[in-house]
Amino acid sequence: MEPMITAGLDIGTTSISGLLYDLEKRTILHSLTEAQASLPFSLNQEWERLQDPELIVKQVEHILERLLAHQPEVAGIGLTGAMHGIVYLDKRGRATGPLYTWQDGRAGQLTRGTGSPTYAQQFSDLTGYTVAPGYGLATHYYNLCQQLVPEGAVGFCTIADYIVMRLVNVDIPLIDATQAAGIGGFSLRTGDFDRTAISMAGIDCSLLPQVVPSGSAIGSTSQGIPVYTSLGDNQASFLGSVPLPGETLLLNIGTGSQLSAWLPHCVNIPSAMEVRPFPGGGVLMVGAALSGGKSYALLEGFFRQLITAYTGEAPADVYSLMLRLLSEEVPGRGSIGLTVNTQFLGTRTDPEKRGSVEGITLENFTPGGLAHAFLQGMVDELYGFLADLEQQGAATFSRLIGSGNALRTNPVLCAKAEAAFGLPLELGEHAEEAALGAALCAAVGGGEISSFSEAGAYLKAEPS
């Protein structure tokens, strides 16, 4: 009997990960992560966030080659990647122009002068769908208005789905609902783009990719390995982290940060959270904090600049110093009253909102106090979404699972999360949650796992 092994690839904004997962042993056989090799394009505007899709293709192919050198007999390949961003395609299915990442801020620019709506707001008003800056359709709407759509573009898709196209050599993108919803203008009711609404913004809907079921086979590599349509990285992380979806909150703090919970359906109540389709049914309620781990990195940069200015040399490691400061400063004493609002990049619904430091006294304005207050602010922003879940009729959650490098490397942050949510924090069994979710998606697509609802049973080995 051949081993039940699938590969998962995660194309992130700052790094790319790949792994081989043994479904029978419930274990990762091999994994590797590389820093994203695609340097940003030369930027004409400070709010542009662009990458080179062809460099990303080459890097993914190299990672996959290294994985298959360890285990050539792979049943299938699943992919995931940073949601929302888009790549324009020509009629050959090749990228024409850059990858506009989810961090690109063009749709957050004002349509006219002070007091006018942003391009994202205008698109949302025209279509009736709330679409934030960074979402593919808002980005495309700006490019359309500014006559910046690349010449020869006949369509667009996400970077992960572009990688799928290149791996199996097809010229038409097929994407699943999790990625389509991340582009914007997606109807949960119909499971497809709302083309009637989108056309109200003057967009040619022939550019939209076709939506197919999650886990659909798109084609095979030159080695004959099936490749399946990609998942949005948020849904893939949930799939690769949470054994029991109905009773679990997933707290992810990395470059950005999110609080996610699966619900069997969505009650139609206004919410600060996003409602995202989940493979196999139900919805993922997601509260996204845009700054996330970048908030703590902001403080690290401040300390780094100060140390460099004082000593004349850039310090090798500031985070270990900050951990020491955290351990020396007892929260609730010296830092009492000091609060940090970590919305330094705004919010999905208010891109112009900014962070703040408040409650400064003569006693609490210390390096350790700031470190504690920044971490607490990161947790508080995510905890605020819990009230929205309760409005949706969510049952009481009994498990809190954490993922993301910020949680894995900072025990003080973990302790603050436990205190806020009133639950013990369980770090995910594997650090490469999204890539693991992609591997499980490939297993569902290939029939090695019977359904997405059964995927959680394959996350952990049985006790010996």
N, C-alpha and C positions, 0 to 999 in steps of 0.2 A: 504494500500500500504506500502510495506517495505521501510525503509529509504535507500537512495542510499549512502552507506558508504563503503569506501575502506580503506585498511591499506597500509602504505608505510614504508619500512625499508631501512635505509642507513648505510651500513657497511663501516665506514671510517677507516683511518689508526690510528687515535688517539681517535676517539669516535664513538659510535653507536647511531643512532637516530631512533625513531619510532613514527608514528602518525596515527590518524584516521581522515579521511577527509569526510565531508558531501558535496556531490556534489550538492545537491539542494540548500543548504544554502551558498555554496562557503566558507566554513569555517573549520578550524581545530577544532575538538571536543576535542581531547586530544593528548598531545605529551610528550615525555620524551627523554632525552639524557643522556647517561652514558659514562664515560671515558672508552676507550678500555681496557679491563681487561687482554688481552693477552700481557704479558711482552715479550720482545724480547728473543729469544733463546740465549744461551751462544755463543758468536761470536768468530770464529776462525780468522776472518779478520775484520779490522775496517770498511770496506766498505759493510759488510753484513747487511742486514735489513730484519730479519725474524720474523715471529709471529707464534703462535700456533693455527692452524685452529679449533681444537676441543674445545679450550676455547672460541673461537669466536662463534662457534655453540651454546654452552651452554648459552652464554650471550644473543644471539639473541633470542633463545627460551624463556628465562626468560622475555625479553622485550616484546615479542609478547604475552606471557601469561598475563602480566600486562595490555596490551592494550585491549585484548579480555575480561578481567574482567570488563572493563568499558563498552564495547559494543560487546557482543558475535555475534550479527547479522551483519556480515561483508560480503560484496559481493565478495571480492577478496583481495589478498595480492600481492603487487608489491615490488620489491627489486631493489636496486642500490648499488653501492659500488665503492671503489677505483679501478680505471682501471689499466690495464697493468700487475699487479702481477698475479702469478699462483700458483695453488696447484696441485701436482701430485696425481693421483688416482690409486688405485689398482682395481682388477677385480670385487670387491664388491661395487665399487663406494665410497670407504672410502679414506680419505687423507693418503698418505704414505709419511711422511716427513712434513716439515714446509710450511707455506705460504711465498713465496718469494715476498715481497712487491714491489711496483713501485719504492721505494727508494733504492732498492738493487743495488749495484754498480758493481757487478761482470763482467757484460758485458762491462764495461768501462775500464777494465784492458787490458794491452797490451798483444798481442798474443805471442810476443817474447821479444826483448829488446827495448831499446830506439829507437824511430823512426818507430817502427812497428805499424801496425793498431791495434785498439782495437778489442775485439771479436765482438762488435756490428757493427763496421765498416766492419770487414771481412764478417760477415753475410750479411750485406747490399750489399757489392760488389758481393757476390756469388748469391744473389737472385734478385738483381735489385730493391729491396724495401728498402727505408730508415727506419731503425729500430733502435731506440735509446736505450741506456742502461736503464734497468728497464722494458722494454717491454718483455712480456712473452717469445717470441721466441728467443730474444737475450739472455735472462737468460737461457733458455733451451739449446741454442747452446753452451754457456760456460760450463754448466753442462755436456753436451755430450762430449765436447772436453776434459774436466778434469775428466771424468768418475765419475761424482757426481750425475747422475740421480738415484733416489732411486730404490733399487731393488724391483721388482714386479710392477713398474709403467706401466700402460697400456694406460694412457691418462692424460690430465690436463685441467684445466679450471680456471676461476677467482674465487675469494673468494665468491662473491655474488652468482654466479651460483652454487657453492658448497653448500651454505646455502639452495638454492632452492632444490637441490637434497636431502638434509637431511630433509627438512620440509615435502617433499612429498614421501620420501623413494623410490627413484629410483637410479639405479646404473650407468646410462649413462648420461653424461652432454649434455644439449642442450643450446646453447647460441644464442643471437641475434647479428646482425651486429655491433651494437655499442660496444659490448664487444669484438667481434672477431677482429675488427679493432684495438682495444687497445692492443691486443696480438702481432699483427704485421703480415706482409705478406698477407694482406687482399686486394682483388681487388674490388674497387668501381664499376668497370664495370660489373663484374659477381655477386657481392654480396656474395662472398664466399672467403675462403682462396685460394691463388694461389698455389695449391699443386705441380704443375710442378716446379715453382720457388723455393719453400721451399725445395723440395727434392734435389735441386742443392747444398744445404748446408749439405747434408748427413743426413737430419732429416727424420725419419720414420713418414710419414703423417698420419698413423693410430692413432697416439697419439692426433691428432687435434680433438677438439669437433665439433659436427655437428651444422651448423648454421641454425636457424629457424627464421621466421618473428618476429619482435618486437611485444610484447603483446601476444605471444603464451602461451596457458595454458600448464603447465608441469605436473600437477597433483593436488591432493587435500591433505590438512592436515588431521590428524586423526579426526578433527572436521568437515570435509567435506568442508572446505573453499578452493576454487581454488587458486593456486599460479602460477604466470606468470613469464616468463623468465625475467631476470634482465636487466636493462639499465646501460650503462656506466654513471658514476656519472656526467660527464660534460654535456652529453645530458639530463640527468634527471634534473640537476639544471636549464638548459635552459628551459626545458618543464615546470618546476615548478615556473619559475620566469617571463617569457616573454609572455604577452598576444598577442602581435602583432610581430611575429618573423621577418617579412620582413623589418621592419623599426627600429629595435632595436639593440643596442650593449649591450652585457652583460659583465660587469666588475666584476670578482670574485677575491677577495683577501682574502685568508685564509692561510693555511699552505703553499701551493703553490699559484700561481696566474695565471689568464687566461683572455684573451680578446676573446670573442666568438661572431660570427655573423652567421645567417642562410642565405644561398644563394640557389636559386632554382637549380643551377648547378655550377660546377667548371670549370673555364677556365684553360686550361693546361699551366699555366705559373709557372716557378720556384718561390717558395715562402718559406719564413721562417716560415710560418704558416702550421699547419697540416690540412688536409682535412678529416673530419670524417663523417661517415654516420649518418643520422638523422632519427629517427623513422617516418614513414609515407612519406618519400621522401625528396629530397634536401640534402644539405650537411651543416655541421657546420664547419666553418672556425675558427680555434683555434690557437691563439698565446699564448704559455705557458712560463711563467717565473718560473724557478724551485725553486728559493729561496723564492719569494713571501713574505708572512708575516713573514717568518723566518728571513728576513733581519732586520726587526724592532726588532724581538726577540733577534737577535745578539747584537744590540746596547743596549737593555735592560739588557742583560747578562753582558755587559761591565760595565754599570753603577752599576749594582748589585755587581759585584766583587769589584769595587772601593769603594762603600759605606761600604761593609762588611769589607774590609781591613782597612778602616779608623776608623770605629766605633766598630769593633769587633763583630757586630751582623748583621745577614742577614735581610735586610729590608722586610717588609710584602708586600709592593706594590710599585713597581718602575714605572709602567706605568702611574699612576696618577701624579707622579713627572714629568715624561716626557711630559705629557699633559700641565702641568704648565709651563715647560720650553718652549714648543712650543708657548704658549700664550704670554709669556714674550718677546720672540725673534721675532721681526718683520721680516718676510722673505723679502729679497731684500735689507736689510740694513746690519746688522751684518753678515748675512750668504751669502752675495753676493759673487759670484765666487766659492763658495764651492760646489763641485759636487761629488756625490757618484754613482758609477756603482755597481748595486746590483746583479750582476751575480756571487754571491759567490759560487754557486754550478754548475757553468758552464751553458751551454745551451743544448737544445736537439741535436743540430748539432755540438756543440763543448764542450764536457764534461770537457775538460781541461781548459777552459776559467775561469778566476777568477775576482772578483770584485776589486774595488779600490776607494780610496778617493783622490780627486785631487783639485787643486786650493786653497790650504791652504795659508792664509795670517796671519799676526800678529793680524788682527782684527776679522776674521771670524771663527777661530777655537775655538768655544765655545760649551758647551753641547747643548744649544738650536739650534745653527747653525747646528750641526751634526744631531740632530733629524729632523730638516726641510729637510736637504739634503738627509737623508736616505729615508724619505717619498717621496720626489720628484723623487729620483732615482727609487723607486718602480713603480711610475706612468709612468715615462718616458719610462721604459723598455716595458710596455704594450702599451703605445701610439705609439711606434715605429712600431707596427704591423698594424696600420691603413693604412699606405702606401701600404702594401701588399694586404689589402682588396680592395683598389682602383685599384690596378693592376689587380685584379680578375674581375673588372667591376662592383663592388658593387655600388648600388645607395647611395645617401646621407642618412645618418642615422639621424633620428629626435629624438630618445629617447636613453638615457643612463641609464640602470638599474644596480644597484650595489647589490652584494651579498657577503657573507663571513664575518666572525667575525671582521676582521681587519677594514673593512669599517664601520661596525655597531658600533664599539666602538671608532672610531677616527674621529671626525668631521674635523680635519685639513687635514687628508688624503682625505676625501670626497671633501673638497674645492679644493685641488690640482687636483683631478681628473676632477672636473667641469671646472677648468681653462684650463687644458690641452686639453680636448676634446671639449670645447666650448658648452657644453650642461648641463642643470640641471641634477643632479644625483638623480634618484629615487631609494631609497632602496626597495628591493623586499617586497611584502606584508607580506611574512612569512619568518622567519629565517631558517626554515628547508626545503630549496628549493629542495634539491635532494630527500629527503624522500617524499615530496609532488609530485614531478615529477613521482616517483615510484608509488604512489597511483593513479595518473592520468593514468599511463600506465596500471595498473590493470583494471581501469574503461574502457579504450579502449578495452582491451583484453576481458572483460566480456560483452561488448556491451552497457554499461551504457553511454558511450560517443561514438558517431558514428565513429570518426576517430581522429588521432593524430592532424590533422590540426584544429580540433574543440576544442582541449583541453584547449587552451588559454582562451576560453570564460568561463571556470569554475574556473578561478583563483581569481575572486573578486566578492563579493556580489553586487547585483544591489542596486542602491541608494534607501534608504527608503523614 
